[in-house]
């Protein structure tokens, strides 16, 4: 990797999301997976999963997100988490929390899981359950969160923003604070998988911009960490207001120091997704085959995948993304570009910002 070339992003792996199973007890309308129940053919075995963790730890020390589906439906989930923890990897888990009891929360702690994320997409049972596809999901998640809090398991709240809950987002943040969450992460809908049926529920580019400006303002004084995911424009907005943010951060905000160490779209440069069958992808929403861990060492895939190399080479980006002065901190949503144009290097279709200089690379 040419670290002297400013157009080439470093390939330091900071985070891996591993879809340990596609099995799930819910039927969320936005989910990249297409089915509810399992098991599914081809899921990595326990030994294959441990080999994957060995390979990752051999050259990097990223956060490992155990995700799904519902990872708690995988019988060896605690064994895998404990194995990764012993390798020195920071193990975290993404769950809908409906299966979590105080005993399960303690088992997660014993296995070395450091944080759990719980998706809450509505302020009440009616709105959340409609999104999650199963009656009782909201109450189940609230019970699971209460159990984790009692056991001392750190958790964060994740929220996917659509037209259906846009008006509730500030209330959901307040709910996260009341519940005792360590962080609130918002996700902007990317219409892939079953989420294609929600394409008409995407918020408008104008509302997208307005929401991210609001979130940036909140992060200056909010007592918990706020992070925007699948919303790379946020980092452009943050850097546009960096001077004001720097002054305000001394007043107790928790978001900004974190944001100075990351960028918008991390896919292929510091983050990747591994499917339940072992396919390595830039992210869960960008289903491009960058390599199969059953056929090739993960380290080799990460370092040498042509797709990953393209994503690290900012000169490859096209349209206004290619000439934008914020390309290093934003990068545009590559999954949304691919879904819209068929080209993962095309310009981000939902960005309303007009770059100040340069030419399109179309």
C-alpha positions as CSV (number, residue, x, y, z in Angstrom):
1,X,0.0,0.0,0.0
2,X,1.4,3.4,-1.0
3,X,1.0,5.4,2.2
4,X,2.7,8.4,0.6
5,X,-0.1,8.8,-2.0
6,X,-2.9,10.9,-0.5
7,X,-5.3,9.5,-3.1
8,X,-4.9,6.0,-1.6
9,X,-6.6,5.2,1.6
10,X,-4.7,3.1,4.2
11,X,-5.9,-0.5,4.5
12,X,-5.9,-0.7,8.3
13,X,-8.8,-3.0,9.3
14,X,-10.7,-1.5,12.1
15,X,-14.0,-3.4,12.1
16,X,-15.5,-6.6,10.7
17,X,-19.2,-7.5,10.7
18,X,-19.6,-11.3,10.6
19,X,-23.0,-12.6,9.8
20,X,-22.8,-15.7,11.9
21,X,-26.2,-16.9,10.9
22,X,-29.2,-15.8,8.7
23,X,-31.7,-17.5,11.1
24,X,-33.9,-14.9,12.8
25,X,-37.0,-14.9,15.0
26,X,-38.2,-11.6,13.4
27,X,-39.0,-10.5,9.9
28,X,-37.7,-6.9,9.7
29,X,-38.9,-5.2,6.5
30,X,-35.5,-3.5,5.8
31,X,-33.3,-6.6,6.4
32,X,-30.7,-7.6,3.8
33,X,-31.7,-11.3,4.5
34,X,-34.7,-12.6,2.6
35,X,-36.1,-15.2,5.1
36,X,-37.0,-15.7,8.7
37,X,-36.1,-19.2,9.8
38,X,-33.2,-21.5,9.2
39,X,-30.7,-23.1,9.5
40,X,-29.2,-22.1,6.1
41,X,-26.9,-24.3,4.1
42,X,-23.3,-23.3,4.0
43,X,-23.0,-21.4,7.2
44,X,-19.5,-21.5,8.6
45,X,-18.9,-24.3,11.1
46,X,-17.5,-23.7,14.6
47,X,-14.1,-24.7,13.4
48,X,-14.3,-22.6,10.3
49,X,-15.4,-19.6,12.4
50,X,-12.4,-20.1,14.7
51,X,-10.1,-20.4,11.8
52,X,-11.5,-17.1,10.4
53,X,-10.9,-15.4,13.8
54,X,-7.3,-16.8,13.8
55,X,-6.7,-15.4,10.4
56,X,-8.1,-11.9,11.3
57,X,-6.0,-11.8,14.5
58,X,-2.9,-12.8,12.6
59,X,-2.5,-9.4,11.0
60,X,-5.0,-7.0,12.6
61,X,-6.9,-6.2,15.7
62,X,-10.4,-5.0,14.7
63,X,-13.7,-4.9,16.4
64,X,-15.7,-8.0,15.5
65,X,-19.4,-7.5,15.2
66,X,-21.3,-10.8,15.6
67,X,-24.4,-10.2,13.6
68,X,-27.2,-12.0,11.7
69,X,-30.0,-12.8,11.4
70,X,-30.2,-13.2,15.1
71,X,-26.8,-14.3,16.4
72,X,-28.2,-15.6,19.7
73,X,-29.9,-18.4,17.6
74,X,-26.5,-19.9,16.8
75,X,-25.7,-22.5,19.5
76,X,-22.0,-21.9,19.5
77,X,-22.2,-18.1,19.7
78,X,-20.7,-17.9,23.2
79,X,-17.9,-20.3,22.2
80,X,-17.0,-18.2,19.2
81,X,-17.2,-14.9,21.2
82,X,-14.9,-16.3,23.9
83,X,-12.4,-17.6,21.3
84,X,-12.2,-14.2,19.6
85,X,-11.8,-12.5,23.0
86,X,-8.9,-14.8,23.9
87,X,-7.3,-13.8,20.6
88,X,-7.4,-10.2,21.7
89,X,-10.2,-9.1,19.5
90,X,-12.9,-6.8,20.8
91,X,-16.1,-8.8,20.4
92,X,-19.5,-7.1,20.2
93,X,-22.9,-8.5,19.2
94,X,-25.9,-7.1,17.3
95,X,-29.2,-8.5,18.5
96,X,-32.9,-7.6,18.5
97,X,-32.8,-8.4,22.3
98,X,-36.1,-10.3,22.3
99,X,-34.3,-13.5,23.4
100,X,-32.2,-11.8,26.1
101,X,-32.7,-12.7,29.7
102,X,-30.6,-11.8,32.6
103,X,-28.9,-15.2,32.5
104,X,-28.2,-14.8,28.8
105,X,-26.8,-11.3,29.4
106,X,-24.4,-12.9,32.0
107,X,-23.4,-15.5,29.5
108,X,-22.5,-12.8,27.0
109,X,-20.4,-11.1,29.6
110,X,-18.6,-14.3,30.6
111,X,-17.9,-14.9,26.9
112,X,-16.1,-11.6,26.6
113,X,-18.7,-9.7,24.7
114,X,-17.9,-6.0,25.4
115,X,-21.0,-4.3,24.0
116,X,-24.4,-5.2,22.5
117,X,-26.3,-3.2,19.9
118,X,-30.1,-3.3,19.9
119,X,-32.2,-2.0,17.0
120,X,-35.1,0.2,18.1
121,X,-37.0,1.8,15.2
122,X,-40.1,3.2,16.8
123,X,-41.1,5.0,20.0
124,X,-43.8,2.5,20.8
125,X,-44.9,-1.1,20.1
126,X,-47.2,0.0,17.3
127,X,-44.4,1.7,15.2
128,X,-41.5,-0.6,16.1
129,X,-43.5,-3.9,15.7
130,X,-44.7,-2.8,12.2
131,X,-41.1,-2.3,11.2
132,X,-39.9,-5.5,12.8
133,X,-42.7,-7.6,11.4
134,X,-43.7,-9.5,14.6
135,X,-46.1,-8.4,17.3
136,X,-44.5,-8.1,20.7
137,X,-41.0,-7.3,19.3
138,X,-40.9,-3.9,21.1
139,X,-41.9,-5.3,24.5
140,X,-39.4,-8.1,24.0
141,X,-36.6,-5.7,23.2
142,X,-37.4,-3.6,26.2
143,X,-37.3,-6.6,28.4
144,X,-34.0,-7.7,26.9
145,X,-32.5,-4.3,27.5
146,X,-33.7,-4.3,31.1
147,X,-32.1,-7.7,31.6
148,X,-28.8,-6.5,30.1
149,X,-28.8,-3.3,32.2
150,X,-29.4,-5.4,35.4
151,X,-26.5,-7.7,34.5
152,X,-24.2,-4.9,33.7
153,X,-23.9,-5.5,29.9
154,X,-23.1,-2.3,28.0
155,X,-25.5,-1.7,25.1
156,X,-26.2,0.9,22.4
157,X,-29.4,1.7,20.4
158,X,-29.4,1.5,16.6
159,X,-32.1,3.1,14.6
160,X,-32.8,2.8,10.8
161,X,-34.4,6.1,9.7
162,X,-37.2,6.0,7.2
163,X,-40.1,8.3,6.4
164,X,-42.2,6.2,8.8
165,X,-40.1,7.2,11.9
166,X,-38.3,10.4,10.8
167,X,-40.6,12.4,13.1
168,X,-39.8,10.1,16.0
169,X,-36.0,10.2,15.8
170,X,-35.5,12.8,18.5
171,X,-37.9,10.9,20.8
172,X,-35.9,7.7,20.1
173,X,-32.7,9.4,21.1
174,X,-34.4,10.5,24.3
175,X,-35.6,6.9,24.9
176,X,-32.0,5.7,24.4
177,X,-30.9,8.1,27.1
178,X,-33.7,7.0,29.5
179,X,-32.8,3.3,28.9
180,X,-29.2,4.0,29.9
181,X,-27.6,3.3,26.5
182,X,-23.9,3.9,26.0
183,X,-24.5,5.2,22.4
184,X,-27.1,5.9,19.8
185,X,-26.2,5.0,16.2
186,X,-28.5,6.1,13.3
187,X,-28.6,4.2,10.0
188,X,-30.0,5.8,6.8
189,X,-32.0,3.2,4.8
190,X,-30.1,1.5,1.9
191,X,-32.7,-0.2,-0.2
192,X,-31.2,-3.7,-0.8
193,X,-32.5,-7.1,0.1
194,X,-36.0,-7.0,1.4
195,X,-35.3,-3.3,1.9
196,X,-35.9,-2.8,-1.9
197,X,-39.6,-2.9,-1.0
198,X,-39.0,0.1,1.2
199,X,-37.4,2.3,-1.5
200,X,-40.4,4.6,-1.3
201,X,-39.7,5.0,2.4
202,X,-36.3,6.5,1.9
203,X,-36.3,10.0,3.3
204,X,-35.6,12.7,0.7
205,X,-32.1,14.1,0.1
206,X,-33.2,17.3,1.7
207,X,-34.5,15.5,4.8
208,X,-31.3,13.4,4.8
209,X,-29.2,16.6,5.0
210,X,-31.4,18.2,7.6
211,X,-31.4,15.1,9.8
212,X,-27.6,14.8,9.7
213,X,-27.2,18.5,10.6
214,X,-29.5,17.9,13.6
215,X,-27.6,14.8,14.6
216,X,-24.3,16.7,14.4
217,X,-25.6,19.5,16.5
218,X,-26.8,17.0,19.1
219,X,-23.5,15.2,19.2
220,X,-21.8,18.3,20.6
221,X,-23.6,18.2,23.9
222,X,-25.2,14.7,24.1
223,X,-23.9,12.8,27.2
224,X,-23.6,9.6,25.1
225,X,-21.8,8.7,21.9
226,X,-23.7,9.5,18.7
227,X,-22.7,8.0,15.4
228,X,-24.2,8.0,11.9
229,X,-23.8,4.8,9.8
230,X,-24.7,4.3,6.1
231,X,-24.8,8.1,6.1
232,X,-21.3,9.2,4.9
233,X,-22.4,12.8,4.3
234,X,-22.4,13.2,8.1
235,X,-18.7,13.4,8.1
236,X,-18.7,16.1,5.5
237,X,-21.2,18.0,7.6
238,X,-19.1,17.5,10.7
239,X,-15.9,18.8,9.0
240,X,-17.8,21.8,7.6
241,X,-18.6,22.8,11.1
242,X,-15.4,21.6,12.7
243,X,-14.4,24.9,14.2
244,X,-17.7,25.4,16.0
245,X,-17.7,21.7,17.0
246,X,-14.2,21.9,18.4
247,X,-15.2,24.8,20.7
248,X,-18.5,23.1,21.7
249,X,-16.8,19.8,22.4
250,X,-15.2,21.3,25.5
251,X,-18.7,21.6,26.9
252,X,-19.1,17.9,27.4
253,X,-20.2,16.5,24.0
254,X,-19.0,12.9,23.3
255,X,-19.4,12.6,19.5
256,X,-16.7,14.6,18.0
257,X,-13.4,13.0,19.2
258,X,-14.7,9.7,17.8
259,X,-15.7,11.2,14.5
260,X,-12.2,12.6,13.9
261,X,-10.8,9.1,13.8
262,X,-13.2,7.6,11.2
263,X,-14.7,8.4,7.8
264,X,-18.1,8.1,6.1
265,X,-18.0,5.0,4.0
266,X,-15.5,2.6,5.5
267,X,-16.3,-0.3,3.2
268,X,-13.1,-1.8,1.8
269,X,-10.7,0.6,3.5
270,X,-11.2,-0.1,7.3
271,X,-14.4,-2.2,7.4
272,X,-15.8,-5.3,5.7
273,X,-18.7,-7.7,6.0
274,X,-18.5,-11.5,6.0
275,X,-21.7,-13.3,5.0
276,X,-23.0,-16.5,6.7
277,X,-21.4,-18.6,3.9
278,X,-18.0,-16.8,4.2
279,X,-18.3,-14.3,1.3
280,X,-16.3,-11.2,2.0
281,X,-18.0,-7.9,0.9
282,X,-17.3,-4.2,1.4
283,X,-20.5,-4.0,3.5
284,X,-23.7,-5.9,4.2
285,X,-25.6,-3.8,1.7
286,X,-23.0,-4.0,-1.1
287,X,-23.2,-7.7,-2.1
288,X,-20.1,-7.9,-4.2
289,X,-17.9,-11.0,-4.0
290,X,-14.5,-9.9,-2.9
291,X,-13.4,-13.5,-1.9
292,X,-14.6,-16.6,-0.1
293,X,-12.9,-17.4,3.2
294,X,-13.6,-21.1,2.6
295,X,-11.3,-20.9,-0.4
296,X,-8.7,-18.2,0.4
297,X,-7.2,-16.8,3.6
298,X,-9.1,-13.7,4.8
299,X,-5.8,-11.7,5.1
300,X,-5.1,-12.3,1.4
301,X,-8.7,-11.2,0.5
302,X,-8.5,-8.1,2.5
303,X,-5.1,-7.0,1.2
304,X,-5.5,-8.0,-2.5
305,X,-9.2,-7.9,-3.5
306,X,-9.5,-5.8,-6.7
307,X,-12.7,-4.3,-5.4
308,X,-11.2,-3.3,-2.1
309,X,-8.2,-1.8,-3.9
310,X,-10.5,0.2,-6.1
311,X,-12.4,1.5,-3.0
312,X,-9.1,2.6,-1.4
313,X,-8.1,4.5,-4.6
314,X,-9.9,7.8,-4.5
315,X,-8.9,8.5,-8.0
316,X,-11.2,5.7,-9.2
317,X,-14.3,7.6,-7.8
318,X,-16.6,9.1,-10.5
319,X,-19.0,12.0,-10.8
320,X,-19.0,14.7,-8.2
321,X,-17.7,12.3,-5.5
322,X,-14.5,12.0,-7.6
323,X,-14.0,15.8,-7.5
324,X,-15.3,16.5,-4.0
325,X,-12.9,18.1,-1.5
326,X,-14.5,15.9,1.3
327,X,-13.9,12.6,-0.5
328,X,-11.4,11.4,2.1
329,X,-13.8,12.0,5.0
330,X,-17.1,11.0,3.2
331,X,-16.7,8.9,0.2
332,X,-20.4,8.6,-0.5
333,X,-22.5,5.5,0.1
334,X,-21.0,2.9,-2.3
335,X,-24.0,0.6,-1.8
336,X,-26.5,3.3,-2.7
337,X,-24.4,4.2,-5.7
338,X,-24.3,0.6,-6.9
339,X,-28.0,0.0,-6.3
340,X,-28.9,3.1,-8.3
341,X,-26.4,2.9,-11.2
342,X,-24.8,-0.6,-11.1
343,X,-21.4,1.0,-10.5
344,X,-20.0,1.0,-7.0
345,X,-17.6,3.8,-7.9
346,X,-20.3,6.2,-9.2
347,X,-21.3,9.3,-7.3
348,X,-23.6,9.1,-4.3
349,X,-27.1,9.7,-5.6
350,X,-28.5,11.2,-2.3
351,X,-25.9,13.9,-1.7
352,X,-27.0,17.5,-2.4
353,X,-23.6,19.0,-1.8
354,X,-21.9,20.5,-4.8
355,X,-18.1,20.3,-4.7
356,X,-16.1,23.5,-5.0
357,X,-13.5,22.4,-7.5
358,X,-12.2,19.7,-9.9
359,X,-13.8,17.7,-12.7
360,X,-16.1,14.8,-12.8
361,X,-14.5,11.4,-13.5
362,X,-17.3,9.7,-15.3
